[in-house]
Amino acid sequence: MFTLKCPQCGAESKFSFVNNSYEGPRRCWQCRGLFKLKIEHNVLIYCEPITEEKFKQLQEIHDLKAKYRNEPTD
């Protein structure tokens, strides 16, 4: 289980990944801030704020990758 603290509002989010790694878009559940994340082996590599347009673009890419890998989307 990975815990991420929102850099904008400080709200904590917990989630898990199949292989303890993730790269893609995330939205804070509390402030609705948009971010691009990279997590490797449960270690946060980066968390960058992004625009709504970039969020939608990254979400589409993430969903397509998951579809072709037969993985569920996060």
C-alpha positions in Angstrom: 0.0 0.0 0.0 1.4 3.4 -1.0 0.4 6.6 0.8 0.7 9.9 -1.1 0.2 13.3 0.6 -1.2 16.0 -1.8 1.3 18.8 -2.3 -1.5 21.3 -2.6 -3.8 20.5 0.4 -2.0 17.8 2.3 -4.8 15.2 2.0 -3.5 11.6 2.2 -4.5 9.1 -0.4 -3.7 5.4 -0.2 -3.6 3.0 -3.1 -1.8 -0.1 -4.3 -0.4 -1.3 -7.6 0.2 -4.8 -8.9 4.0 -4.4 -9.3 4.6 -1.5 -6.8 5.1 0.9 -9.6 3.0 3.5 -11.4 3.4 6.3 -13.9 0.5 8.5 -14.9 -2.2 11.0 -13.9 -3.8 11.4 -10.5 -6.5 13.7 -9.1 -6.6 14.6 -5.4 -9.8 13.4 -3.8 -10.1 16.5 -1.6 -8.9 19.6 -3.5 -9.3 18.0 -7.0 -5.7 19.0 -7.9 -4.2 17.3 -10.9 -0.8 15.7 -10.9 1.5 13.5 -13.0 3.1 10.8 -10.8 5.9 8.3 -11.1 6.3 5.7 -8.4 8.9 2.9 -8.6 9.0 0.1 -6.0 6.8 2.2 -3.7 9.1 5.2 -3.8 7.8 8.5 -5.2 10.1 9.6 -8.0 8.1 12.8 -8.9 4.7 14.5 -8.5 4.2 17.4 -10.9 1.1 19.6 -11.2 -0.6 19.4 -14.6 -3.5 21.1 -16.4 -6.9 19.5 -17.0 -6.1 19.1 -20.7 -2.8 17.3 -19.9 -4.6 15.1 -17.3 -7.2 14.0 -19.9 -4.4 13.2 -22.4 -2.4 11.2 -19.9 -5.5 9.4 -18.7 -6.3 8.3 -22.3 -2.7 7.1 -22.8 -2.8 5.2 -19.5 -6.1 3.6 -20.3 -4.8 2.4 -23.7 -1.6 1.0 -22.3 -3.7 -0.9 -19.7 -6.0 -2.2 -22.3 -3.2 -3.6 -24.4 -1.5 -5.1 -21.4 -4.8 -6.6 -20.1 -4.4 -4.7 -16.8 -7.1 -3.0 -14.9 -6.9 0.8 -14.8 -6.1 2.3 -11.4 
